[in-house]
Amino acid sequence: MSKITRRDMLHLTGSATLATFTSNLEVTHSLAGNLDLAPALELGAGVAFDQSVVDAKARALSKSAYVPRNSVPEPWLNLTYDQYREIRFNNKSALWRGENTPFQLQFFAPGLYFPKAIQVHSVKNGEARRVRFSLSNFEFGNKIPELPESDSLGFSGFRIHGDINGTGYPDEFTVFQGASYFRAIGRGDTYGLSGRGLALRTGDATGEEFPDFIEFWVEKPNSSNNAVVVHALLDSPSVSGAYRFVVMPGETTTMDVEATLFPRVDLTHVGISPQTSMFLFDETNRNRFDDFRPAVHDNDGLMISNGAGEMLWRPLSNPKRLQVSSFVDESPKGFGLMQRAHQLTDFADLEAHYHNRPGMWVEPGENWGRGAVTLVEIPTDREIYDNIVTYWRPRDPLRAGSEHRMTYKLHWGRNFSPEGDVSKVLNTRSGARHGGGRIVTIDFAAHDKIPTNITDLKPVVNIRNGKISKPIAQYNPATGGVRVGYTFYPGDLDAMEMRAQLMVAGKTVSEVWLYRWTK
């Protein structure tokens, strides 16, 4: 089976942009004729439901051996990429369409990259009814072979629609599809990075394990409720889990998450609230790529608000060898992959709209304790692959037979920025210096804590190894902030760790910039 790429996912789950998604719907309309005659989704018999149902299912799974789910019938698996793309859910069959609620659900067919179907239930007034799969709720292109249908077949995922952009049209703003992956956008954003329910052994030599969301329950909101509640059951060979997401769309779309994990085995390398993104190049490694664009990335840095009260900014990189960075902490205030390049001229890409990609900020809640924000950077030579992963790794293993509950809040948005009363890092640049060494420049944003008299400002740069020149601070008229520049001399070193910040009278007035240079 072909390997799925991030570009495939963007196309298969709706579109790379909302504008493309709308045009796809218009094509569907022209192919299908009068879609007002489309059949409604069929729902199964009602059963009592609340969060304890998901908890009980996850707990029961953890007490028995893992049983892999069956794959969908072979004809669904044998679909080509182009054939699968021609299977579109009929938007006139959307769940809750025309009902007294501001939201709708649309569904994805199984097959191709999604060999194992999920079950989805609609919840109303404490009663859950399974959404039955039917070919009659989908539109098919001319090249689709005959496909078997059964009531128990299920879907590969679903997407939530609402009037997030204030146009009166129910645009897509959240998607759950594939393993435990999900994505969301804020108002006017373009899909970029993904979240996951859980990460296991990311970057380990033994290989990564990908847990699956296997069953969902989605509560129907009333007309005055601007949030959708999604319950999810997670399962994998090592762990089961019960999740609850409260999704609220807006300029920044938020998700309040409750997760209870039930390990089957001791989890020594577990990633809580993982994020997956793409970074190909920017000004620091531009020379490695023959490309007309000045930068290509979904996100350009990892931001951390640590338990010690520091705001850290770690520019992302596309290394030549796999590298893992750990930022040890206790009770962090937040972390996430962010995008600070927001001008079209930053990328000069009229199709991918990288300047519209959101960041995702994780705000920890209960039971985080000690551990490390972990960053995994994987070499890649193409933008179709996600090569950046970050997550919270608890210091202590999660023991088999235990129950581990954590809460956190996710913020998705291009314009969201966590609170921090210091000057932010705007950009990092690097290049060779004539006569030896490499120049680094760091641009810090304008801020009222930056003194008018530049001599009162002290740029502090520390390195773990190697040599550097004395750092120089200058006002940057283009940004209104301060640029710090220096030269470092790696010599025979394969890597250098660097740390920089602005200080006034012994107090830090900027984010702490962290950087790893590799040969």
C-alpha positions as CSV (number, residue, x, y, z in Angstrom):
1,M,0.0,0.0,0.0
2,S,1.3,3.5,-0.9
3,K,2.4,5.7,2.0
4,I,0.1,8.6,2.7
5,T,1.6,12.1,2.6
6,R,0.5,15.3,4.2
7,R,-0.5,16.7,0.8
8,D,-2.8,13.6,0.3
9,M,-4.3,14.3,3.7
10,L,-5.0,17.9,2.9
11,H,-6.7,17.0,-0.3
12,L,-8.6,14.0,1.0
13,T,-10.0,15.7,4.1
14,G,-11.6,18.6,2.4
15,S,-9.0,20.7,0.7
16,A,-5.8,22.6,1.2
17,T,-7.8,25.8,1.6
18,L,-11.4,26.8,2.4
19,A,-11.6,28.4,-1.1
20,T,-10.7,25.1,-2.7
21,F,-13.1,23.3,-0.5
22,T,-16.0,25.6,-1.7
23,S,-15.1,25.0,-5.3
24,N,-15.1,21.3,-4.8
25,L,-18.6,21.5,-3.5
26,E,-19.6,23.5,-6.5
27,V,-18.3,20.7,-8.8
28,T,-20.2,18.2,-6.7
29,H,-23.4,20.2,-7.2
30,S,-23.0,20.3,-11.0
31,L,-22.4,16.6,-11.2
32,A,-25.2,15.6,-8.9
33,G,-28.1,17.8,-10.1
34,N,-30.7,18.4,-7.5
35,L,-29.1,17.4,-4.2
36,D,-32.1,18.6,-2.2
37,L,-33.4,15.1,-2.9
38,A,-30.5,13.5,-1.2
39,P,-31.5,10.9,1.4
40,A,-30.9,11.7,5.0
41,L,-28.4,9.7,7.1
42,E,-30.0,6.8,8.8
43,L,-29.5,6.4,12.6
44,G,-29.6,3.2,14.7
45,A,-31.6,2.5,17.8
46,G,-31.0,4.8,20.8
47,V,-29.0,3.8,23.8
48,A,-28.3,5.8,27.0
49,F,-25.0,7.7,26.9
50,D,-22.7,9.8,28.9
51,Q,-18.9,10.1,29.4
52,S,-18.9,7.1,31.7
53,V,-19.8,4.9,28.8
54,V,-16.5,5.7,27.0
55,D,-14.5,5.4,30.2
56,A,-16.0,1.9,30.8
57,K,-15.3,0.8,27.2
58,A,-11.6,2.0,27.5
59,R,-11.2,0.3,30.9
60,A,-12.6,-3.0,29.6
61,L,-10.3,-2.9,26.5
62,S,-7.2,-2.4,28.7
63,K,-8.0,-5.5,30.7
64,S,-7.9,-7.8,27.7
65,A,-5.4,-8.5,25.0
66,Y,-5.4,-6.1,22.0
67,V,-7.5,-7.3,19.1
68,P,-6.8,-5.6,15.7
69,R,-9.9,-4.4,13.9
70,N,-10.9,-6.0,10.6
71,S,-10.1,-4.1,7.4
72,V,-12.8,-2.9,5.1
73,P,-13.5,-5.2,2.0
74,E,-10.8,-5.5,-0.6
75,P,-12.4,-3.4,-3.4
76,W,-12.3,-0.4,-1.0
77,L,-8.6,-0.9,-0.3
78,N,-7.8,-1.2,-4.0
79,L,-9.1,2.3,-4.9
80,T,-6.5,4.5,-6.5
81,Y,-5.8,8.0,-5.1
82,D,-7.8,9.7,-7.9
83,Q,-10.7,7.3,-7.4
84,Y,-10.9,7.9,-3.7
85,R,-10.9,11.6,-4.2
86,E,-14.0,11.2,-6.5
87,I,-16.0,9.8,-3.6
88,R,-17.5,12.8,-1.9
89,F,-20.0,13.0,0.9
90,N,-23.2,14.6,-0.3
91,N,-23.4,17.8,1.8
92,K,-27.2,17.8,1.6
93,S,-27.1,14.6,3.7
94,A,-25.1,16.2,6.5
95,L,-26.0,15.2,10.0
96,W,-28.1,17.9,11.7
97,R,-28.6,19.8,8.5
98,G,-31.8,21.9,8.7
99,E,-32.1,21.2,12.4
100,N,-32.1,23.6,15.3
101,T,-28.3,23.8,15.7
102,P,-25.5,25.9,14.2
103,F,-23.4,22.9,13.3
104,Q,-23.3,20.0,10.8
105,L,-21.3,16.8,10.4
106,Q,-20.1,15.4,7.1
107,F,-18.3,12.0,6.7
108,F,-15.4,10.4,4.8
109,A,-15.6,7.1,3.1
110,P,-13.2,4.3,4.2
111,G,-10.6,2.7,1.9
112,L,-7.2,3.4,0.3
113,Y,-5.1,5.0,3.1
114,F,-7.9,4.3,5.7
115,P,-8.3,0.5,5.8
116,K,-10.1,0.3,9.1
117,A,-13.4,2.0,9.6
118,I,-14.6,3.9,12.6
119,Q,-18.1,4.1,14.1
120,V,-19.8,7.5,14.8
121,H,-22.8,8.1,17.0
122,S,-25.1,11.1,17.2
123,V,-26.0,12.0,20.8
124,K,-29.1,14.0,21.8
125,N,-30.7,14.3,25.2
126,G,-28.5,11.6,26.7
127,E,-29.2,9.1,24.0
128,A,-26.7,7.9,21.4
129,R,-27.7,6.6,17.9
130,R,-25.2,5.1,15.5
131,V,-24.8,6.8,12.2
132,R,-25.2,4.1,9.6
133,F,-23.0,3.9,6.5
134,S,-24.8,4.0,3.2
135,L,-23.5,4.6,-0.3
136,S,-26.6,6.7,-1.0
137,N,-25.1,9.5,1.1
138,F,-22.1,9.8,-1.2
139,E,-21.5,11.1,-4.7
140,F,-19.2,9.1,-7.0
141,G,-17.2,9.9,-10.1
142,N,-17.4,8.0,-13.3
143,K,-14.3,5.9,-12.7
144,I,-15.4,4.3,-9.4
145,P,-15.7,0.5,-9.5
146,E,-18.6,-1.3,-7.9
147,L,-18.1,-1.2,-4.1
148,P,-19.6,-3.5,-1.5
149,E,-21.9,-2.0,1.1
150,S,-22.9,-3.1,4.6
151,D,-24.6,-1.4,7.5
152,S,-21.6,-2.1,9.7
153,L,-19.0,-0.8,7.3
154,G,-18.4,2.6,9.0
155,F,-16.5,5.7,8.0
156,S,-12.8,6.8,7.9
157,G,-13.6,10.1,9.7
158,F,-15.7,13.2,9.9
159,R,-15.6,16.9,9.7
160,I,-17.5,19.6,11.6
161,H,-19.0,22.6,9.8
162,G,-20.3,25.9,11.0
163,D,-20.5,29.5,10.1
164,I,-17.0,30.2,11.4
165,N,-16.3,33.0,8.8
166,G,-19.6,34.9,9.2
167,T,-20.6,34.3,5.6
168,G,-23.8,32.4,6.4
169,Y,-22.2,29.3,4.8
170,P,-21.3,26.3,7.0
171,D,-17.5,26.1,6.4
172,E,-15.4,23.2,7.7
173,F,-13.3,24.0,10.8
174,T,-12.4,20.7,12.4
175,V,-11.5,17.2,11.0
176,F,-11.0,13.9,12.8
177,Q,-9.5,11.3,10.4
178,G,-6.8,8.7,10.4
179,A,-5.2,7.0,13.5
180,S,-5.8,9.6,16.3
181,Y,-5.1,12.6,14.1
182,F,-7.3,15.7,14.1
183,R,-7.0,19.3,12.7
184,A,-8.7,22.6,13.3
185,I,-8.4,26.2,12.1
186,G,-9.4,29.6,13.3
187,R,-11.4,32.2,11.2
188,G,-9.8,32.7,7.8
189,D,-7.0,30.1,8.4
190,T,-5.8,27.4,6.1
191,Y,-5.2,23.9,7.3
192,G,-1.7,23.1,8.4
193,L,-0.4,21.2,11.4
194,S,-2.3,18.3,13.0
195,G,-2.9,17.2,16.6
196,R,-3.0,13.6,17.8
197,G,-4.7,11.9,20.7
198,L,-1.4,10.2,21.8
199,A,2.1,9.5,20.6
200,L,4.1,6.4,21.5
201,R,7.8,5.9,21.1
202,T,8.2,8.7,18.5
203,G,11.8,8.7,17.1
204,D,12.7,5.4,18.9
205,A,14.8,2.9,17.1
206,T,12.2,0.2,17.9
207,G,9.6,2.1,15.8
208,E,6.6,4.3,16.6
209,E,3.2,2.9,17.6
210,F,0.2,4.8,16.3
211,P,-3.0,4.5,18.5
212,D,-6.4,4.8,16.8
213,F,-9.6,6.6,17.6
214,I,-11.9,3.7,16.8
215,E,-15.3,5.1,17.9
216,F,-16.8,8.6,18.3
217,W,-19.9,10.1,20.0
218,V,-20.8,13.6,19.0
219,E,-23.3,15.6,21.0
220,K,-25.8,17.7,19.1
221,P,-25.6,21.3,20.3
222,N,-28.8,23.4,20.7
223,S,-29.3,26.6,18.8
224,S,-27.7,28.8,21.5
225,N,-24.6,26.6,22.0
226,N,-21.5,27.6,20.1
227,A,-19.5,24.4,21.0
228,V,-19.5,20.8,19.8
229,V,-18.7,18.0,22.3
230,V,-16.9,15.0,20.8
231,H,-16.2,11.8,22.8
232,A,-13.6,9.4,21.4
233,L,-12.4,5.9,22.3
234,L,-8.7,5.2,21.7
235,D,-7.1,1.8,21.3
236,S,-3.7,0.4,20.4
237,P,-1.5,-2.6,21.4
238,S,-0.1,-0.7,24.4
239,V,-2.9,1.5,25.7
240,S,-6.6,2.3,25.5
241,G,-8.1,5.7,26.3
242,A,-11.2,7.8,26.8
243,Y,-11.2,11.4,25.4
244,R,-13.6,14.3,25.5
245,F,-13.2,17.4,23.3
246,V,-15.3,20.5,23.7
247,V,-14.7,22.3,20.3
248,M,-15.5,26.0,20.0
249,P,-14.9,27.7,16.7
250,G,-13.9,31.4,16.4
251,E,-11.0,33.7,15.5
252,T,-9.1,31.2,17.5
253,T,-10.7,27.7,17.7
254,T,-10.4,26.1,21.1
255,M,-10.6,22.6,22.3
256,D,-11.0,21.7,26.0
257,V,-9.6,18.1,26.3
258,E,-10.0,15.5,29.0
259,A,-8.0,12.3,28.4
260,T,-7.9,9.2,30.6
261,L,-5.4,6.6,29.6
262,F,-5.5,2.9,30.6
263,P,-2.0,1.3,29.8
264,R,-1.8,-2.4,28.9
265,V,1.9,-2.2,29.4
266,D,4.3,0.2,31.1
267,L,4.5,3.3,28.9
268,T,8.1,4.5,29.2
269,H,8.0,6.9,26.2
270,V,4.5,8.4,25.8
271,G,3.7,11.8,24.2
272,I,0.8,13.8,25.6
273,S,-1.0,16.2,23.3
274,P,1.4,15.6,20.3
275,Q,1.5,18.0,17.3
276,T,2.8,17.2,13.8
277,S,3.9,19.7,11.3
278,M,6.2,20.4,8.3
279,F,9.3,22.5,8.1
280,L,11.4,22.4,4.9
281,F,13.4,25.6,4.8
282,D,13.7,29.3,5.8
283,E,16.5,31.9,5.9
284,T,18.7,29.6,8.0
285,N,19.0,26.7,5.5
286,R,17.7,28.4,2.3
287,N,20.9,27.4,0.4
288,R,20.0,23.7,0.5
289,F,17.0,24.1,-1.7
290,D,16.7,25.2,-5.3
291,D,13.3,26.8,-4.9
292,F,11.7,30.1,-6.1
293,R,10.1,30.6,-2.7
294,P,12.0,32.3,0.2
295,A,10.6,29.8,2.8
296,V,8.4,26.7,3.0
297,H,6.9,25.7,6.3
298,D,3.7,25.3,8.2
299,N,5.3,26.5,11.5
300,D,8.6,28.2,12.1
301,G,9.2,27.7,15.9
302,L,8.4,25.9,19.1
303,M,7.3,28.2,21.8
304,I,7.4,27.2,25.5
305,S,6.1,29.0,28.6
306,N,8.0,27.0,31.2
307,G,7.3,26.5,34.9
308,A,10.2,28.9,35.8
309,G,8.3,31.8,34.1
310,E,10.5,32.0,31.0
311,M,9.2,32.3,27.5
312,L,11.3,30.2,25.2
313,W,11.5,30.3,21.4
314,R,13.2,27.5,19.5
315,P,13.3,28.0,15.7
316,L,12.5,24.8,13.8
317,S,15.1,23.1,11.6
318,N,15.2,20.5,8.9
319,P,18.4,18.6,10.0
320,K,20.4,16.2,7.9
321,R,20.1,13.6,10.7
322,L,17.3,12.9,13.0
323,Q,17.5,15.0,16.2
324,V,15.6,15.0,19.4
325,S,15.5,18.0,21.8
326,S,14.1,17.8,25.4
327,F,13.2,20.9,27.4
328,V,12.9,19.5,31.0
329,D,10.2,21.2,33.1
330,E,7.8,20.9,35.9
331,S,4.2,22.1,35.5
332,P,4.7,24.0,32.2
333,K,2.3,26.8,31.4
334,G,2.1,26.0,27.8
335,F,3.9,25.0,24.6
336,G,3.1,24.7,20.9
337,L,4.3,24.9,17.3
338,M,3.7,28.5,16.1
339,Q,3.8,30.4,12.7
340,R,5.2,33.9,13.0
341,A,5.7,34.5,9.3
342,H,2.3,35.9,8.2
343,Q,3.0,37.9,5.1
344,L,2.4,36.5,1.6
345,T,5.9,37.8,0.7
346,D,7.4,35.6,3.4
347,F,6.6,32.6,1.2
348,A,5.6,34.0,-2.3
349,D,3.3,31.0,-2.6
350,L,-0.1,31.8,-4.2
351,E,-1.4,28.2,-3.8
352,A,-0.2,26.7,-0.5
353,H,-0.9,29.9,1.5
354,Y,1.7,29.1,4.2
355,H,1.2,32.6,5.6
356,N,-2.3,31.6,6.6
357,R,-1.3,28.4,8.5
358,P,-2.3,28.3,12.2
359,G,-0.3,27.6,15.3
360,M,-1.5,25.3,18.0
361,W,-0.9,26.2,21.7
362,V,-1.3,23.6,24.5
363,E,-2.4,25.0,27.8
364,P,-1.9,22.3,30.5
365,G,-4.5,21.5,33.1
366,E,-4.5,18.8,35.7
367,N,-1.8,16.2,36.4
368,W,1.1,17.3,34.3
369,G,3.8,17.3,36.9
370,R,7.4,16.7,35.8
371,G,8.6,15.8,32.4
372,A,9.9,17.5,29.2
373,V,8.5,19.2,26.1
374,T,10.1,17.1,23.4
375,L,10.9,18.1,19.9
376,V,11.6,15.6,17.1
377,E,13.0,17.0,13.9
378,I,13.2,14.5,10.9
379,P,15.2,15.1,7.7
380,T,13.1,15.7,4.6
381,D,13.7,16.9,1.1
382,R,10.0,17.5,0.2
383,E,7.2,19.6,1.6
384,I,4.6,16.7,1.2
385,Y,6.0,15.0,4.4
386,D,5.4,16.1,8.0
387,N,8.8,16.0,9.7
388,I,8.2,17.9,12.9
389,V,6.7,16.4,16.1
390,T,6.4,17.9,19.6
391,Y,4.7,16.6,22.7
392,W,4.9,16.5,26.5
393,R,6.8,13.5,27.8
394,P,6.0,12.7,31.5
395,R,9.2,11.9,33.5
396,D,7.7,8.8,35.1
397,P,6.4,5.9,33.1
398,L,2.6,5.3,33.1
399,R,2.3,1.9,34.6
400,A,0.3,-1.0,33.2
401,G,-3.1,-1.4,35.0
402,S,-3.1,2.2,36.1
403,E,-5.5,5.0,35.1
404,H,-3.9,8.3,34.2
405,R,-6.2,11.3,33.7
406,M,-5.0,14.6,32.2
407,T,-6.7,17.8,31.1
408,Y,-5.5,20.5,28.7
409,K,-6.8,23.2,26.3
410,L,-5.8,23.6,22.7
411,H,-5.8,26.9,20.9
412,W,-5.8,26.8,17.0
413,G,-5.3,30.0,15.1
414,R,-3.1,32.2,13.0
415,N,-3.4,35.2,15.2
416,F,-3.3,33.6,18.6
417,S,-0.4,34.4,20.8
418,P,-0.1,33.3,24.5
419,E,0.4,35.9,27.1
420,G,3.9,37.0,27.7
421,D,5.1,40.5,28.6
422,V,8.4,40.4,26.8
423,S,9.8,41.1,23.3
424,K,9.1,38.2,20.9
425,V,11.6,36.7,18.4
426,L,10.5,37.7,14.9
427,N,13.1,35.9,12.8
428,T,16.4,34.1,12.7
429,R,18.9,34.3,9.9
430,S,22.3,32.6,9.4
431,G,25.0,32.5,6.8
432,A,28.7,32.1,6.1
433,R,31.1,34.9,7.1
434,H,34.0,35.7,4.8
435,G,37.2,34.8,6.6
436,G,35.6,32.0,8.6
437,G,32.8,31.4,11.0
438,R,29.0,31.9,10.5
439,I,26.9,34.9,11.2
440,V,23.6,34.7,13.1
441,T,21.1,37.5,13.4
442,I,18.1,37.5,15.7
443,D,15.3,40.0,15.3
444,F,13.3,40.9,18.4
445,A,10.0,42.7,18.2
446,A,9.4,46.3,19.4
447,H,8.3,46.3,23.0
448,D,7.8,49.0,25.7
449,K,10.4,47.2,27.9
450,I,13.1,47.9,25.2
451,P,14.9,51.1,26.3
452,T,15.3,54.1,24.0
453,N,19.0,54.3,24.8
454,I,20.5,51.2,23.2
455,T,23.5,51.3,25.6
456,D,21.1,50.4,28.4
457,L,20.3,47.1,26.6
458,K,22.5,44.1,27.1
459,P,22.4,41.2,24.6
460,V,23.4,38.0,26.4
461,V,24.5,35.0,24.3
462,N,25.6,31.7,25.8
463,I,26.9,28.6,24.1
464,R,27.5,25.1,25.3
465,N,30.6,24.6,23.2
466,G,32.6,26.4,20.5
467,K,33.5,30.1,20.2
468,I,31.5,33.2,19.4
469,S,32.3,36.9,18.9
470,K,30.9,39.6,21.2
471,P,27.2,40.1,20.4
472,I,26.1,43.4,19.0
473,A,22.6,45.0,19.5
474,Q,21.2,47.4,16.9
475,Y,17.8,49.0,16.3
476,N,16.1,47.6,13.2
477,P,14.1,50.4,11.5
478,A,12.2,47.8,9.5
479,T,10.7,46.2,12.6
480,G,11.0,48.9,15.2
481,G,12.7,46.3,17.4
482,V,16.2,45.2,18.1
483,R,18.5,42.9,16.1
484,V,21.2,41.0,17.8
485,G,24.1,39.7,15.7
486,Y,27.3,37.7,16.3
487,T,29.6,35.2,14.7
488,F,30.2,31.7,15.9
489,Y,33.1,29.5,15.0
490,P,32.3,25.7,15.1
491,G,35.7,24.5,14.1
492,D,35.6,20.7,14.0
493,L,32.4,20.5,16.0
494,D,29.4,18.7,14.5
495,A,26.8,20.7,16.5
496,M,26.5,23.8,18.7
497,E,23.8,24.8,21.2
498,M,23.1,28.5,21.6
499,R,21.0,30.7,23.9
500,A,20.3,34.4,23.5
501,Q,18.1,37.0,25.3
502,L,17.9,40.8,25.9
503,M,18.4,42.1,29.4
504,V,18.0,45.5,31.0
505,A,19.4,46.1,34.5
506,G,19.7,42.4,35.1
507,K,16.2,41.5,34.1
508,T,15.2,39.6,30.9
509,V,13.0,41.7,28.6
510,S,12.7,39.3,25.7
511,E,12.0,35.7,24.9
512,V,14.8,33.3,25.4
513,W,16.0,32.3,22.0
514,L,17.4,28.7,21.7
515,Y,19.1,27.3,18.7
516,R,20.9,24.2,17.6
517,W,23.4,24.4,14.7
518,T,24.4,21.2,13.1
519,K,27.1,20.7,10.4
